[in-house]
Every structure is written in C-alpha cells, then in structure tokens.
Amino acid sequence: MAPPKGRTKIASETKTLKVGDTAPDFTLRSHDGREITLSAFRGQSVVLAFFAFAFTGT
C-alpha cells in the first residue's frame, strides 16, 4: 500500500535500533501544547504511550 500523497514510509527510512542502543532525539507536542524533547530527560526513565486515532476526531 502506498503512503498518502505528501508522506513517506518513515519506518523504511530509519535505522533499526537494538537493545541497549541510545534512542535518537526527537521532539513531540504534549497534551497541553508544550514541546517536549527526549534529550531533556537524558538519564531518566521515559515511557511513551501512543493512542492510535485518539483525540483526532476520526
């Protein structure tokens, strides 16, 4: 299946991580609109929760 117009298959373009590898840095918008960068939590435990289609209206 082709990705939607204007998008790419990012999973096929990224390096596969192995257990023990350092996660690449990234920035996401939090539930309250702040930008959160993974590197700001270096040395701490981080849990990411993804909810497909949650709060998208679709």
mmCIF file as gemmi writes it, N, C-alpha and C atoms, coordinates in Angstrom:
data_model
loop_
_atom_site.group_PDB
_atom_site.id
_atom_site.type_symbol
_atom_site.label_atom_id
_atom_site.label_alt_id
_atom_site.label_comp_id
_atom_site.label_asym_id
_atom_site.label_entity_id
_atom_site.label_seq_id
_atom_site.pdbx_PDB_ins_code
_atom_site.Cartn_x
_atom_site.Cartn_y
_atom_site.Cartn_z
_atom_site.occupancy
_atom_site.B_iso_or_equiv
_atom_site.pdbx_formal_charge
_atom_site.auth_seq_id
_atom_site.auth_asym_id
_atom_site.pdbx_PDB_model_num
ATOM 1 N N . MET Axp A 1 ? 0.843 -1.17 0 1 0 ? 1 A 1
ATOM 2 C CA . MET Axp A 1 ? 0 0 0 1 0 ? 1 A 1
ATOM 3 C C . MET Axp A 1 ? 0.893 1.239 0 1 0 ? 1 A 1
ATOM 4 N N . ALA Axp A 2 ? 0.605 2.175 -0.874 1 0 ? 2 A 1
ATOM 5 C CA . ALA Axp A 2 ? 1.398 3.404 -0.98 1 0 ? 2 A 1
ATOM 6 C C . ALA Axp A 2 ? 1.003 4.368 0.136 1 0 ? 2 A 1
ATOM 7 N N . PRO Axp A 3 ? 1.985 5.133 0.636 1 0 ? 3 A 1
ATOM 8 C CA . PRO Axp A 3 ? 1.649 6.126 1.661 1 0 ? 3 A 1
ATOM 9 C C . PRO Axp A 3 ? 0.784 7.229 1.064 1 0 ? 3 A 1
ATOM 10 N N . PRO Axp A 4 ? 0.014 7.934 1.903 1 0 ? 4 A 1
ATOM 11 C CA . PRO Axp A 4 ? -0.799 9.042 1.398 1 0 ? 4 A 1
ATOM 12 C C . PRO Axp A 4 ? 0.079 10.084 0.707 1 0 ? 4 A 1
ATOM 13 N N . LYS Axp A 5 ? -0.499 10.799 -0.246 1 0 ? 5 A 1
ATOM 14 C CA . LYS Axp A 5 ? 0.244 11.806 -1.005 1 0 ? 5 A 1
ATOM 15 C C . LYS Axp A 5 ? 0.91 12.807 -0.053 1 0 ? 5 A 1
ATOM 16 N N . GLY Axp A 6 ? 2.172 13.077 -0.296 1 0 ? 6 A 1
ATOM 17 C CA . GLY Axp A 6 ? 2.907 14.027 0.517 1 0 ? 6 A 1
ATOM 18 C C . GLY Axp A 6 ? 3.584 13.406 1.735 1 0 ? 6 A 1
ATOM 19 N N . ARG Axp A 7 ? 3.424 12.12 1.92 1 0 ? 7 A 1
ATOM 20 C CA . ARG Axp A 7 ? 4.047 11.439 3.061 1 0 ? 7 A 1
ATOM 21 C C . ARG Axp A 7 ? 4.985 10.352 2.565 1 0 ? 7 A 1
ATOM 22 N N . THR Axp A 8 ? 5.901 9.938 3.424 1 0 ? 8 A 1
ATOM 23 C CA . THR Axp A 8 ? 6.821 8.866 3.068 1 0 ? 8 A 1
ATOM 24 C C . THR Axp A 8 ? 6.68 7.741 4.081 1 0 ? 8 A 1
ATOM 25 N N . LYS Axp A 9 ? 7.211 6.599 3.748 1 0 ? 9 A 1
ATOM 26 C CA . LYS Axp A 9 ? 7.244 5.473 4.679 1 0 ? 9 A 1
ATOM 27 C C . LYS Axp A 9 ? 8.462 5.662 5.571 1 0 ? 9 A 1
ATOM 28 N N . ILE Axp A 10 ? 8.3 6.407 6.634 1 0 ? 10 A 1
ATOM 29 C CA . ILE Axp A 10 ? 9.42 6.745 7.508 1 0 ? 10 A 1
ATOM 30 C C . ILE Axp A 10 ? 10.061 5.5 8.11 1 0 ? 10 A 1
ATOM 31 N N . ALA Axp A 11 ? 9.259 4.5 8.452 1 0 ? 11 A 1
ATOM 32 C CA . ALA Axp A 11 ? 9.809 3.288 9.062 1 0 ? 11 A 1
ATOM 33 C C . ALA Axp A 11 ? 10.862 2.647 8.161 1 0 ? 11 A 1
ATOM 34 N N . SER Axp A 12 ? 10.668 2.714 6.853 1 0 ? 12 A 1
ATOM 35 C CA . SER Axp A 12 ? 11.636 2.105 5.945 1 0 ? 12 A 1
ATOM 36 C C . SER Axp A 12 ? 12.873 2.976 5.761 1 0 ? 12 A 1
ATOM 37 N N . GLU Axp A 13 ? 12.826 4.222 6.24 1 0 ? 13 A 1
ATOM 38 C CA . GLU Axp A 13 ? 13.936 5.147 6.074 1 0 ? 13 A 1
ATOM 39 C C . GLU Axp A 13 ? 14.752 5.329 7.345 1 0 ? 13 A 1
ATOM 40 N N . THR Axp A 14 ? 14.347 4.69 8.435 1 0 ? 14 A 1
ATOM 41 C CA . THR Axp A 14 ? 15.041 4.88 9.707 1 0 ? 14 A 1
ATOM 42 C C . THR Axp A 14 ? 15.871 3.653 10.056 1 0 ? 14 A 1
ATOM 43 N N . LYS Axp A 15 ? 16.898 3.894 10.858 1 0 ? 15 A 1
ATOM 44 C CA . LYS Axp A 15 ? 17.79 2.832 11.313 1 0 ? 15 A 1
ATOM 45 C C . LYS Axp A 15 ? 17.07 1.979 12.36 1 0 ? 15 A 1
ATOM 46 N N . THR Axp A 16 ? 17.267 0.682 12.306 1 0 ? 16 A 1
ATOM 47 C CA . THR Axp A 16 ? 16.697 -0.213 13.303 1 0 ? 16 A 1
ATOM 48 C C . THR Axp A 16 ? 17.544 -0.167 14.559 1 0 ? 16 A 1
ATOM 49 N N . LEU Axp A 17 ? 16.897 0.069 15.691 1 0 ? 17 A 1
ATOM 50 C CA . LEU Axp A 17 ? 17.605 0.106 16.966 1 0 ? 17 A 1
ATOM 51 C C . LEU Axp A 17 ? 17.668 -1.284 17.565 1 0 ? 17 A 1
ATOM 52 N N . LYS Axp A 18 ? 18.716 -1.522 18.308 1 0 ? 18 A 1
ATOM 53 C CA . LYS Axp A 18 ? 18.877 -2.791 19.02 1 0 ? 18 A 1
ATOM 54 C C . LYS Axp A 18 ? 18.799 -2.513 20.514 1 0 ? 18 A 1
ATOM 55 N N . VAL Axp A 19 ? 18.544 -3.536 21.297 1 0 ? 19 A 1
ATOM 56 C CA . VAL Axp A 19 ? 18.502 -3.395 22.747 1 0 ? 19 A 1
ATOM 57 C C . VAL Axp A 19 ? 19.807 -2.77 23.214 1 0 ? 19 A 1
ATOM 58 N N . GLY Axp A 20 ? 19.705 -1.728 24.013 1 0 ? 20 A 1
ATOM 59 C CA . GLY Axp A 20 ? 20.883 -1.049 24.536 1 0 ? 20 A 1
ATOM 60 C C . GLY Axp A 20 ? 21.312 0.163 23.729 1 0 ? 20 A 1
ATOM 61 N N . ASP Axp A 21 ? 20.783 0.321 22.499 1 0 ? 21 A 1
ATOM 62 C CA . ASP Axp A 21 ? 21.107 1.498 21.695 1 0 ? 21 A 1
ATOM 63 C C . ASP Axp A 21 ? 20.484 2.743 22.318 1 0 ? 21 A 1
ATOM 64 N N . THR Axp A 22 ? 21.132 3.875 22.13 1 0 ? 22 A 1
ATOM 65 C CA . THR Axp A 22 ? 20.577 5.145 22.567 1 0 ? 22 A 1
ATOM 66 C C . THR Axp A 22 ? 19.514 5.569 21.562 1 0 ? 22 A 1
ATOM 67 N N . ALA Axp A 23 ? 18.353 5.945 22.078 1 0 ? 23 A 1
ATOM 68 C CA . ALA Axp A 23 ? 17.264 6.389 21.198 1 0 ? 23 A 1
ATOM 69 C C . ALA Axp A 23 ? 17.636 7.709 20.542 1 0 ? 23 A 1
ATOM 70 N N . PRO Axp A 24 ? 17.269 7.892 19.281 1 0 ? 24 A 1
ATOM 71 C CA . PRO Axp A 24 ? 17.541 9.172 18.629 1 0 ? 24 A 1
ATOM 72 C C . PRO Axp A 24 ? 16.695 10.274 19.267 1 0 ? 24 A 1
ATOM 73 N N . ASP Axp A 25 ? 17.212 11.477 19.283 1 0 ? 25 A 1
ATOM 74 C CA . ASP Axp A 25 ? 16.485 12.59 19.876 1 0 ? 25 A 1
ATOM 75 C C . ASP Axp A 25 ? 15.297 12.962 18.988 1 0 ? 25 A 1
ATOM 76 N N . PHE Axp A 26 ? 14.199 13.36 19.602 1 0 ? 26 A 1
ATOM 77 C CA . PHE Axp A 26 ? 13.031 13.827 18.859 1 0 ? 26 A 1
ATOM 78 C C . PHE Axp A 26 ? 12.236 14.773 19.748 1 0 ? 26 A 1
ATOM 79 N N . THR Axp A 27 ? 11.365 15.533 19.129 1 0 ? 27 A 1
ATOM 80 C CA . THR Axp A 27 ? 10.514 16.48 19.836 1 0 ? 27 A 1
ATOM 81 C C . THR Axp A 27 ? 9.059 16.187 19.495 1 0 ? 27 A 1
ATOM 82 N N . LEU Axp A 28 ? 8.215 16.163 20.515 1 0 ? 28 A 1
ATOM 83 C CA . LEU Axp A 28 ? 6.78 15.955 20.344 1 0 ? 28 A 1
ATOM 84 C C . LEU Axp A 28 ? 6.03 17.041 21.094 1 0 ? 28 A 1
ATOM 85 N N . ARG Axp A 29 ? 4.796 17.282 20.698 1 0 ? 29 A 1
ATOM 86 C CA . ARG Axp A 29 ? 3.94 18.231 21.395 1 0 ? 29 A 1
ATOM 87 C C . ARG Axp A 29 ? 3.175 17.475 22.472 1 0 ? 29 A 1
ATOM 88 N N . SER Axp A 30 ? 3.175 18.002 23.69 1 0 ? 30 A 1
ATOM 89 C CA . SER Axp A 30 ? 2.489 17.351 24.807 1 0 ? 30 A 1
ATOM 90 C C . SER Axp A 30 ? 0.992 17.65 24.763 1 0 ? 30 A 1
ATOM 91 N N . HIS Axp A 31 ? 0.268 17.02 25.656 1 0 ? 31 A 1
ATOM 92 C CA . HIS Axp A 31 ? -1.187 17.196 25.714 1 0 ? 31 A 1
ATOM 93 C C . HIS Axp A 31 ? -1.591 18.637 26.009 1 0 ? 31 A 1
ATOM 94 N N . ASP Axp A 32 ? -0.693 19.41 26.611 1 0 ? 32 A 1
ATOM 95 C CA . ASP Axp A 32 ? -1.019 20.806 26.924 1 0 ? 32 A 1
ATOM 96 C C . ASP Axp A 32 ? -0.351 21.792 25.963 1 0 ? 32 A 1
ATOM 97 N N . GLY Axp A 33 ? 0.181 21.293 24.852 1 0 ? 33 A 1
ATOM 98 C CA . GLY Axp A 33 ? 0.721 22.158 23.814 1 0 ? 33 A 1
ATOM 99 C C . GLY Axp A 33 ? 2.199 22.481 23.902 1 0 ? 33 A 1
ATOM 100 N N . ARG Axp A 34 ? 2.864 22.078 24.991 1 0 ? 34 A 1
ATOM 101 C CA . ARG Axp A 34 ? 4.309 22.329 25.119 1 0 ? 34 A 1
ATOM 102 C C . ARG Axp A 34 ? 5.089 21.356 24.242 1 0 ? 34 A 1
ATOM 103 N N . GLU Axp A 35 ? 6.247 21.806 23.753 1 0 ? 35 A 1
ATOM 104 C CA . GLU Axp A 35 ? 7.123 20.903 23.007 1 0 ? 35 A 1
ATOM 105 C C . GLU Axp A 35 ? 8.064 20.216 23.985 1 0 ? 35 A 1
ATOM 106 N N . ILE Axp A 36 ? 8.115 18.904 23.901 1 0 ? 36 A 1
ATOM 107 C CA . ILE Axp A 36 ? 8.944 18.088 24.789 1 0 ? 36 A 1
ATOM 108 C C . ILE Axp A 36 ? 9.992 17.381 23.936 1 0 ? 36 A 1
ATOM 109 N N . THR Axp A 37 ? 11.259 17.505 24.325 1 0 ? 37 A 1
ATOM 110 C CA . THR Axp A 37 ? 12.361 16.87 23.605 1 0 ? 37 A 1
ATOM 111 C C . THR Axp A 37 ? 12.917 15.729 24.45 1 0 ? 37 A 1
ATOM 112 N N . LEU Axp A 38 ? 13.127 14.593 23.828 1 0 ? 38 A 1
ATOM 113 C CA . LEU Axp A 38 ? 13.613 13.418 24.548 1 0 ? 38 A 1
ATOM 114 C C . LEU Axp A 38 ? 14.923 13.711 25.28 1 0 ? 38 A 1
ATOM 115 N N . SER Axp A 39 ? 15.823 14.452 24.665 1 0 ? 39 A 1
ATOM 116 C CA . SER Axp A 39 ? 17.13 14.706 25.285 1 0 ? 39 A 1
ATOM 117 C C . SER Axp A 39 ? 17.011 15.459 26.608 1 0 ? 39 A 1
ATOM 118 N N . ALA Axp A 40 ? 15.901 16.146 26.857 1 0 ? 40 A 1
ATOM 119 C CA . ALA Axp A 40 ? 15.707 16.848 28.128 1 0 ? 40 A 1
ATOM 120 C C . ALA Axp A 40 ? 15.557 15.862 29.287 1 0 ? 40 A 1
ATOM 121 N N . PHE Axp A 41 ? 15.276 14.597 28.973 1 0 ? 41 A 1
ATOM 122 C CA . PHE Axp A 41 ? 15.075 13.571 30.002 1 0 ? 41 A 1
ATOM 123 C C . PHE Axp A 41 ? 16.239 12.594 30.087 1 0 ? 41 A 1
ATOM 124 N N . ARG Axp A 42 ? 17.377 12.943 29.488 1 0 ? 42 A 1
ATOM 125 C CA . ARG Axp A 42 ? 18.554 12.054 29.484 1 0 ? 42 A 1
ATOM 126 C C . ARG Axp A 42 ? 18.885 11.619 30.909 1 0 ? 42 A 1
ATOM 127 N N . GLY Axp A 43 ? 19.056 10.321 31.117 1 0 ? 43 A 1
ATOM 128 C CA . GLY Axp A 43 ? 19.377 9.776 32.432 1 0 ? 43 A 1
ATOM 129 C C . GLY Axp A 43 ? 18.156 9.409 33.263 1 0 ? 43 A 1
ATOM 130 N N . GLN Axp A 44 ? 16.962 9.716 32.756 1 0 ? 44 A 1
ATOM 131 C CA . GLN Axp A 44 ? 15.729 9.385 33.464 1 0 ? 44 A 1
ATOM 132 C C . GLN Axp A 44 ? 14.968 8.322 32.679 1 0 ? 44 A 1
ATOM 133 N N . SER Axp A 45 ? 14.064 7.64 33.338 1 0 ? 45 A 1
ATOM 134 C CA . SER Axp A 45 ? 13.205 6.684 32.646 1 0 ? 45 A 1
ATOM 135 C C . SER Axp A 45 ? 12.089 7.449 31.946 1 0 ? 45 A 1
ATOM 136 N N . VAL Axp A 46 ? 11.788 7.039 30.721 1 0 ? 46 A 1
ATOM 137 C CA . VAL Axp A 46 ? 10.739 7.685 29.93 1 0 ? 46 A 1
ATOM 138 C C . VAL Axp A 46 ? 9.808 6.616 29.388 1 0 ? 46 A 1
ATOM 139 N N . VAL Axp A 47 ? 8.509 6.846 29.517 1 0 ? 47 A 1
ATOM 140 C CA . VAL Axp A 47 ? 7.501 5.949 28.95 1 0 ? 47 A 1
ATOM 141 C C . VAL Axp A 47 ? 6.689 6.744 27.947 1 0 ? 47 A 1
ATOM 142 N N . LEU Axp A 48 ? 6.59 6.236 26.718 1 0 ? 48 A 1
ATOM 143 C CA . LEU Axp A 48 ? 5.774 6.872 25.692 1 0 ? 48 A 1
ATOM 144 C C . LEU Axp A 48 ? 4.514 6.04 25.496 1 0 ? 48 A 1
ATOM 145 N N . ALA Axp A 49 ? 3.371 6.686 25.468 1 0 ? 49 A 1
ATOM 146 C CA . ALA Axp A 49 ? 2.095 5.993 25.235 1 0 ? 49 A 1
ATOM 147 C C . ALA Axp A 49 ? 1.477 6.565 23.97 1 0 ? 49 A 1
ATOM 148 N N . PHE Axp A 50 ? 1.265 5.718 22.99 1 0 ? 50 A 1
ATOM 149 C CA . PHE Axp A 50 ? 0.669 6.132 21.726 1 0 ? 50 A 1
ATOM 150 C C . PHE Axp A 50 ? -0.74 5.564 21.644 1 0 ? 50 A 1
ATOM 151 N N . PHE Axp A 51 ? -1.681 6.415 21.311 1 0 ? 51 A 1
ATOM 152 C CA . PHE Axp A 51 ? -3.065 6.009 21.172 1 0 ? 51 A 1
ATOM 153 C C . PHE Axp A 51 ? -3.494 6.311 19.747 1 0 ? 51 A 1
ATOM 154 N N . ALA Axp A 52 ? -3.578 5.284 18.941 1 0 ? 52 A 1
ATOM 155 C CA . ALA Axp A 52 ? -3.95 5.475 17.535 1 0 ? 52 A 1
ATOM 156 C C . ALA Axp A 52 ? -5.318 6.105 17.419 1 0 ? 52 A 1
ATOM 157 N N . PHE Axp A 53 ? -5.388 7.186 16.684 1 0 ? 53 A 1
ATOM 158 C CA . PHE Axp A 53 ? -6.633 7.913 16.401 1 0 ? 53 A 1
ATOM 159 C C . PHE Axp A 53 ? -7.293 8.548 17.615 1 0 ? 53 A 1
ATOM 160 N N . ALA Axp A 54 ? -6.656 8.541 18.765 1 0 ? 54 A 1
ATOM 161 C CA . ALA Axp A 54 ? -7.23 9.181 19.945 1 0 ? 54 A 1
ATOM 162 C C . ALA Axp A 54 ? -7.197 10.699 19.744 1 0 ? 54 A 1
ATOM 163 N N . PHE Axp A 55 ? -8.269 11.344 20.056 1 0 ? 55 A 1
ATOM 164 C CA . PHE Axp A 55 ? -8.385 12.798 20.016 1 0 ? 55 A 1
ATOM 165 C C . PHE Axp A 55 ? -8.192 13.389 18.615 1 0 ? 55 A 1
ATOM 166 N N . THR Axp A 56 ? -8.354 12.591 17.573 1 0 ? 56 A 1
ATOM 167 C CA . THR Axp A 56 ? -8.164 13.109 16.223 1 0 ? 56 A 1
ATOM 168 C C . THR Axp A 56 ? -9.485 13.455 15.551 1 0 ? 56 A 1
ATOM 169 N N . GLY Axp A 57 ? -10.581 12.988 16.118 1 0 ? 57 A 1
ATOM 170 C CA . GLY Axp A 57 ? -11.872 13.261 15.508 1 0 ? 57 A 1
ATOM 171 C C . GLY Axp A 57 ? -12.196 12.34 14.357 1 0 ? 57 A 1
ATOM 172 N N . THR Axp A 58 ? -11.35 11.32 14.096 1 0 ? 58 A 1
ATOM 173 C CA . THR Axp A 58 ? -11.63 10.388 13.003 1 0 ? 58 A 1
ATOM 174 C C . THR Axp A 58 ? -12.007 9.037 13.539 1 0 ? 58 A 1
